[in-house]
Amino acid sequence: MKNILAILLLAFLINCNPSTKSSEIESVNATKILKQKLKENPFLVDVRTPEEFAKGSINGAVNIPLDEIPNRISEFKGKKNIVTFCVTGRRSGEAIKILKENGITDVTSGIGVENLKKLEAEK
């Protein structure tokens, strides 16, 4: 009986812990989606500060800092294939949340600017 309980507990703990393989699969899928979006003439939005943007961004990207997005929703209306990005993806994720709350749904996170530059170079 103790052995069965130990096995069940071990199985439970294994299933409750986030699997590296699962997160790797999610990352690969997200990268595939992003690569496809980059091939489809995206509306690239750098949500970093103007100072960060001035230090270098993606060719063709517009700078709409995260804190300005709520007041600039009209610039997103009618746009398709929107890709937001920043340094780490945190602000990009926040931007997506704001956009979706305002009815802008064709939007994807481009994660960090350096990773996005690498993907851009691969297309």
C-alpha positions as CSV (number, residue, x, y, z in Angstrom):
1,M,0.0,0.0,0.0
2,K,2.8,2.4,0.9
3,N,4.5,1.7,-2.4
4,I,1.3,2.5,-4.3
5,L,0.9,5.7,-2.5
6,A,4.5,6.6,-3.1
7,I,4.1,5.9,-6.8
8,L,0.9,7.9,-7.0
9,L,2.5,10.8,-5.2
10,L,5.5,10.7,-7.5
11,A,3.3,10.7,-10.6
12,F,1.3,13.6,-9.2
13,L,4.4,15.6,-8.5
14,I,5.8,14.9,-12.0
15,N,2.5,16.0,-13.6
16,C,2.2,19.1,-11.5
17,N,5.7,20.5,-12.2
18,P,5.9,22.5,-15.5
19,S,7.8,20.3,-17.9
20,T,10.7,21.8,-19.8
21,K,9.6,19.9,-22.8
22,S,6.1,21.5,-22.7
23,S,7.6,25.0,-22.5
24,E,10.0,24.2,-25.2
25,I,7.1,23.0,-27.5
26,E,5.2,26.2,-26.7
27,S,8.3,28.3,-27.5
28,V,8.8,26.5,-30.8
29,N,5.2,26.9,-31.8
30,A,5.3,30.6,-30.9
31,T,8.4,31.1,-32.9
32,K,6.8,29.3,-35.9
33,I,3.7,31.6,-35.7
34,L,5.9,34.7,-35.4
35,K,8.1,33.7,-38.4
36,Q,4.9,33.3,-40.4
37,K,3.6,36.7,-39.3
38,L,6.9,38.3,-40.2
39,K,6.5,37.0,-43.8
40,E,3.0,38.6,-44.1
41,N,3.9,42.3,-44.1
42,P,3.3,43.0,-40.4
43,F,2.6,46.3,-38.7
44,L,5.6,46.3,-36.4
45,V,5.2,48.2,-33.2
46,D,8.1,48.9,-30.9
47,V,6.5,49.6,-27.5
48,R,9.8,50.7,-25.9
49,T,10.5,54.3,-24.9
50,P,11.6,56.8,-27.6
51,E,15.1,56.7,-26.1
52,E,15.3,52.9,-26.4
53,F,13.8,53.1,-29.9
54,A,16.5,55.7,-30.9
55,K,19.2,53.2,-30.0
56,G,18.0,50.8,-32.7
57,S,14.9,48.9,-33.7
58,I,13.6,46.8,-36.5
59,N,13.5,48.3,-40.0
60,G,10.0,49.6,-40.7
61,A,8.8,49.5,-37.1
62,V,6.9,52.4,-35.6
63,N,7.5,53.5,-32.0
64,I,4.3,53.6,-29.9
65,P,5.5,53.4,-26.3
66,L,3.4,51.2,-24.0
67,D,2.2,54.1,-21.9
68,E,0.8,55.9,-25.1
69,I,-1.1,52.9,-26.5
70,P,-4.4,53.6,-24.8
71,N,-4.4,57.1,-26.3
72,R,-3.3,55.9,-29.8
73,I,-5.7,53.0,-30.4
74,S,-6.9,54.7,-33.6
75,E,-3.5,54.1,-35.1
76,F,-4.2,50.3,-34.8
77,K,-7.7,50.3,-36.2
78,G,-7.9,48.6,-39.6
79,K,-4.3,47.2,-39.3
80,K,-3.8,43.5,-39.9
81,N,-1.0,41.3,-38.6
82,I,0.2,43.6,-35.8
83,V,3.4,42.5,-34.1
84,T,4.4,44.2,-30.9
85,F,7.9,44.0,-29.3
86,C,10.1,45.5,-26.6
87,V,13.2,44.2,-24.8
88,T,11.9,41.1,-22.9
89,G,8.4,40.7,-24.1
90,R,6.7,42.0,-20.9
91,R,5.7,45.4,-22.3
92,S,4.8,43.7,-25.5
93,G,2.4,41.4,-23.7
94,E,0.9,44.4,-21.8
95,A,0.4,46.2,-25.1
96,I,-1.4,43.2,-26.6
97,K,-3.7,43.1,-23.5
98,I,-4.6,46.8,-24.0
99,L,-5.2,46.3,-27.7
100,K,-7.4,43.3,-27.3
101,E,-9.4,45.1,-24.6
102,N,-10.0,47.8,-27.3
103,G,-11.1,45.4,-30.0
104,I,-7.8,45.0,-31.8
105,T,-7.4,41.2,-32.1
106,D,-5.0,40.5,-35.0
107,V,-1.9,41.1,-32.8
108,T,1.0,38.9,-31.8
109,S,3.9,39.4,-29.4
110,G,7.2,39.7,-31.1
111,I,9.0,39.2,-27.8
112,G,12.3,40.9,-27.4
113,V,13.8,43.2,-30.1
114,E,17.0,41.2,-30.4
115,N,15.2,37.9,-30.9
116,L,12.9,39.6,-33.4
117,K,15.9,40.9,-35.3
118,K,17.3,37.3,-35.6
119,L,13.9,36.1,-36.9
120,E,13.7,39.0,-39.3
121,A,17.2,38.1,-40.7
122,E,16.1,34.4,-41.2
123,K,13.1,35.3,-43.4
